[in-house]
């Protein structure tokens, strides 16, 4: 074995080590981006305006879109519905962990409460809140399956 073969072997080892390092760094960057996204979502969720809008909506007593708009502002309704729709979209695309999103946000209760307004809004913009609806339905299906399992059915 001559000196050039040793150098060539060392170069291959260095190349492989560099590739492994690059893959590990990319994974770390991806994890950091996900964490950053989750923290930004949390920051939006915890603003006084968002909390006030959510409380108003959840305490509201409405059965139609116009009633919802009388009791809560359109801006509040849209802000909350958009947030839930975007969170659901991120989960469905795999950009955030769907299990975590479902554990943190009550899609089912919020969608059911906002349903009259959402249906009225979607008359103007069909399918606007499809991800929100999908996540609420998926959450409901999981909850009912868990309840059925607990009851032994």
C-alpha positions in Angstrom: 0.0 0.0 0.0 1.5 3.3 -1.0 1.1 6.8 0.3 -1.4 7.8 -2.5 -3.8 5.0 -1.6 -3.7 6.0 2.1 -4.5 9.6 1.1 -7.3 8.5 -1.2 -8.8 6.4 1.6 -8.6 9.3 4.0 -10.3 11.5 1.4 -13.2 9.0 1.1 -13.5 8.8 4.9 -13.5 12.6 5.1 -16.2 12.8 2.4 -18.4 10.2 4.2 -18.0 11.9 7.5 -18.8 15.3 5.9 -22.0 13.9 4.4 -23.1 12.4 7.7 -22.4 15.7 9.4 -24.4 17.6 6.8 -27.4 15.2 7.2 -27.3 15.6 11.0 -27.1 19.4 10.6 -30.1 19.4 8.2 -32.1 17.4 10.7 -31.3 19.8 13.5 -32.2 22.8 11.3 -35.6 21.2 10.5 -36.2 20.5 14.2 -35.3 24.1 15.0 -37.7 25.4 12.3 -40.5 23.3 13.6 -39.9 24.5 17.1 -39.9 28.1 15.8 -43.2 27.5 14.0 -44.8 26.1 17.2 -43.5 29.0 19.3 -45.0 31.5 16.7 -48.3 29.7 16.8 -48.2 29.9 20.6 -47.4 33.6 20.5 -50.4 34.2 18.2 -52.7 32.1 20.5 -51.7 34.0 23.6 -52.3 37.6 22.4 -55.0 39.5 24.4 -56.9 40.1 21.1 -57.0 36.4 20.2 -57.9 35.3 23.8 -60.7 37.9 23.9 -62.1 36.8 20.6 -62.0 33.1 21.6 -63.7 33.8 24.9 -66.4 35.9 23.2 -67.1 33.2 20.6 -67.1 30.3 23.1 -69.5 32.2 25.4 -71.7 33.3 22.6 -75.2 32.1 22.2 -75.9 32.0 18.4 -77.4 29.6 15.9 -76.9 31.6 12.7 -74.1 33.4 11.0 -75.7 36.9 11.5 -76.3 36.2 15.2 -72.7 35.3 15.5 -71.6 38.5 13.9 -73.9 40.5 16.2 -72.5 38.9 19.3 -68.9 38.7 18.1 -67.3 40.9 15.5 -66.6 39.5 12.0 -62.9 40.2 12.6 -63.0 38.1 15.8 -64.8 35.2 14.1 -62.5 35.3 11.1 -59.3 35.6 13.2 -60.2 32.5 15.3 -61.5 30.5 12.3 -58.4 31.4 10.2 -56.1 30.4 13.0 -57.7 27.0 13.5 -57.8 26.5 9.7 -54.1 27.3 9.4 -53.1 25.1 12.4 -55.1 22.3 10.8 -53.5 22.9 7.5 -50.0 22.8 9.0 -50.8 19.5 10.7 -52.3 17.9 7.6 -49.2 18.8 5.6 -47.0 17.3 8.3 -45.3 20.6 9.1 -46.3 20.3 12.8 -47.1 17.1 14.7 -50.8 16.4 14.3 -51.1 14.6 17.6 -49.6 17.6 19.4 -51.9 20.0 17.6 -55.0 18.0 18.5 -53.8 17.7 22.1 -53.3 21.5 22.4 -56.3 22.9 20.4 -59.9 21.7 20.7 -60.8 21.7 17.0 -64.1 19.9 17.6 -65.6 22.2 20.2 -64.5 25.4 18.4 -65.7 24.2 15.1 -69.1 23.1 16.5 -69.5 26.5 18.2 -68.5 28.4 15.0 -70.3 26.1 12.6 -73.3 28.5 11.9 -70.9 31.3 11.0 -68.5 29.1 9.1 -71.3 27.7 6.9 -72.7 31.2 6.2 -69.2 32.5 5.4 -68.5 29.6 3.1 -71.6 30.5 1.0 -69.4 33.4 -0.2 -66.1 31.4 -0.2 -66.8 27.7 -0.6 -64.3 25.4 1.0 -62.6 28.2 2.9 -62.4 26.3 6.2 -62.0 22.7 4.8 -58.9 22.0 6.9 -60.6 23.2 10.1 -63.6 21.1 9.4 -61.5 18.1 8.5 -59.5 18.3 11.7 -62.7 18.8 13.8 -64.3 15.7 12.2 -61.1 13.7 12.6 -60.9 14.7 16.3 -64.6 13.8 16.8 -64.0 10.4 15.2 -61.0 9.7 17.4 -62.9 10.8 20.5 -65.9 8.6 19.7 -63.7 5.6 19.0 -61.9 6.1 22.3 -65.2 6.4 24.2 -66.5 3.3 22.5 -63.3 1.4 23.4 -63.6 2.5 27.1 -67.2 1.3 27.2 -66.0 -2.0 25.8 -67.9 -1.8 22.5 
